Amino acid sequence: MESPGTPPGNEEIWYLSSESTKSGSATSKTRGDRRHSSSASSSSASGNRDSSPGSTGSNGRRMRPSVISVASSLPTVREMHDRRMSSQSSLTVPSYPHVSSVSSDETVVSSKKVLTEFQKVAARDPKIEEERIRRLARCNTEYSRQRGVFDRLADWADSSHTHLRNQILSPFLRSCRRPSLPSKEELIRLAQHYYPARADVKVQVCDFGIGRAERTEITLGRIEEYWQSKPDWADVRWINAPLGLGLTHSSVEDIFLHDGQPGREFENGGKPGWPYIETEVLNLRSHKNFQEMRDVFMILSNMKELDEELDQCNFRNDENSSLVSDIEWRAGHLATTANFWNLVASDMPWQLDEGLAMGIRGPIEGLMPISRHIDPQILSTHPYFKDSHLVRNIFRCFHRSDGILLTLSPMGGVNYLDKKLSQHLAEPINAIFDNDNACAPGYVFSAFADQGTSTWHRRTVEWFLTYLVTEVGATPHAHRQGHNAPELDPSYQVIIQDLKRRRHAPWRKDETVKLVRDYLACIDELTTIKLICQRQVELFKGMQQDVRKFETEDNRARRLPDNPNGESMHERVKWALSFVKARHESFEKLLIDTRQSMEALFQLRSIEQNELAIVSDSQNKAILIFTGVTIVFLPLSFFTSYYGMNLSTIVNTERTEGYFWKLCGSIALFIVVVVSLGAFRHQLRNTWHGRRPVKPPGSMV
């Protein structure tokens, strides 16, 4: 027997027939015999004795009831469910004006369940999934085409330091000639592939209403049109633009706030005079893609012949009324230029060692020195993270009283950790929003795509902002897929254990230097992650005070919740605060452990050096005695050997002393030359092959 709203696969447990359970017929007896063979056999051995709880046997003792009789007297799961539903429906629930009622059969989406349950809240639409697969195929085809151009460009750039060998052999061998540079048109398309023109940046517009949600993809060139108003059926409109800290970011946020009244202020979560929410998010990017972005920026930004055409196409498709003029004014005010490379530099995610983004006061502070070289991370030594690079991005939220929320962040990496991390990293950055298994903002939309705002505690932009910030700020984690992938802190624990194992390994040349470098890299990464977690703890503590103030104001104004069964803002922030606080404590312990381990390494190496010094001292004394004897007898040996030579008395030879010096001098000179080449072989090899420095100087945007 089935009932509406039954989860697939649970019919056998949830909707077990009461008749088949209660009856003492053959069906119940068969189940009892199969599941409790010992009880059934003992019951059958009693013959025709009454098996009821109150009966007694022939010896006057009270018989123990059988399993079948006890099971038949227990209520079924369905009956227990019906009793609970009837008891809840019997309670008197006041009818609130402007409050949508949620029936008992309707699933209420809780953010805690959304985060931890294995099954997805909103089923993936097959049509949407097919469209996503087709879009990925188009993106991969375009990436393969641009990858060929990039390889040719990288080969050309790597050969800029011409080898001495190639200079000599290039007229004769084609393989020694410098690769040709791609055409100008190919370089323009390559730059726009990795760094889209500002007017062509993809922006996601999500509308949420009662039982309804819609998502539209537009370009930044039309963004002003969509934040002027929202549909009548929508309670909240969310506009997500992938823009980092820079001129475009600053202009977009100013125009957005100027076109409407600000929403309720997060005074404690924000900053004095700037009551808006921002947090710094850790996410994973493909190491290969991250390196390609750096290479393209560093190489093409130095080609001045491309600047004019790139600047012209930057806002060629712009339809906004004031965005371009505001960017130009802002650039003049900040004494910089609004060229292509200055505007797209904010798309570059930050490495862990490139400072902290939270608390930045202006767009100029968001422009960091960019180097072509990517510093290796100790996290990549873990097998699970071998192809990934942990980066940092700012996530800023601006909301207005008309229910429109604007979020700005260049975050395009993986937020959720699961067994398919390598597949998620291989997806194009501009299509990652569609993958709700990897992207936190994409998951937030899919969580409410089916029922819209029906499950929200309050259908306000402040509630959705709180939900979004707490969901994004808690990443990266592996909770959504049931911990089928390692978290960050356990992964660092494995790395620290490996460093401790190497600490006790036998001494080898240069091994201690490499080990200390790995320790320092681990300490730097742990310190940065701990500071980010600390700032997030402070943020959520401030938001906790703000949402309490909001709830107090709503209670005083008698604004009742739209869905009393939904999760409130205070509950959501409380969960995020406890989650981030636990992560902060974990990384703080790991940092202390790593520092103590490195101090133990220094002490161990110091003891080893002392022992080696004692052994070396005894050897030095022996060498000193041997050197003294050699100094005394070496001149005597030389003079006696030299003046004792008499070549003319050698039988059957007419050679003179001059012949001896020509022969022996040539041999001695050859030996000196060979030894000198061997001693300076590394410098000579680098000169011959024309190798570049390990880390080229950075370029300040």
ABEGO torsion letter per residue (X at the ends): XBBBGBBBGAAAAABBBAAAAABABAAAAAAAAAABAAAAAAAAAAEABBABAABBBAAGBBBBBBAAAAAAABBBAAAAAAAAAAAAAABBBBBBBGBBBBBAABBBBBAAAAAABABBABBBBAAAAAAAAAAAAAAAAAAAAAAAAAAAAAAAAAAABBBAAAAAAAAABAAABBBBBBBAAAAAAAAAAABBBAAABBBBBBBBBBGBBBBBBBBAAAAAAAAABBBAABABBBBBBBBBBEAAAAAAAAAAAAABBBBBBBAAABBBGBBBBBBBBBBBBBAAAAAAAAAAAAAAAABAAAAAAAAAAAAAABABAAAAAAAAAAAAAAGBBBBAAAAAAAABBBBAAAEBABGBABAAAABBBBBABBBBBAAAABAAAAABBBBBBBBBBBBBAAGBBBBBBABABBABBBAAAAAAAABBAAAAAABAAABAAAAAAAAAAAAEAAABABBBAAAAAAAAAAAAAAOBBAAAAGGABBBAAAAAAAAAAAAAAAAABBBBBGAAAAAAAAAAAAAAAAAAAAAAAAAAAAAAAAAAAAAAAAAAAAAAAGBBBABAABBBAAAAAAAAAAAAAAAAAAAAAAAAAAAAAAAAAAAAAAAAAAAAAAAAAAAAAAAAAAAAAAAAAAAAAAAAAAAABBAAABBGBABBAAAAAAAAAAAAAAAAAAAAAAAAAAAAAAAAAGBBBABBBBBBX
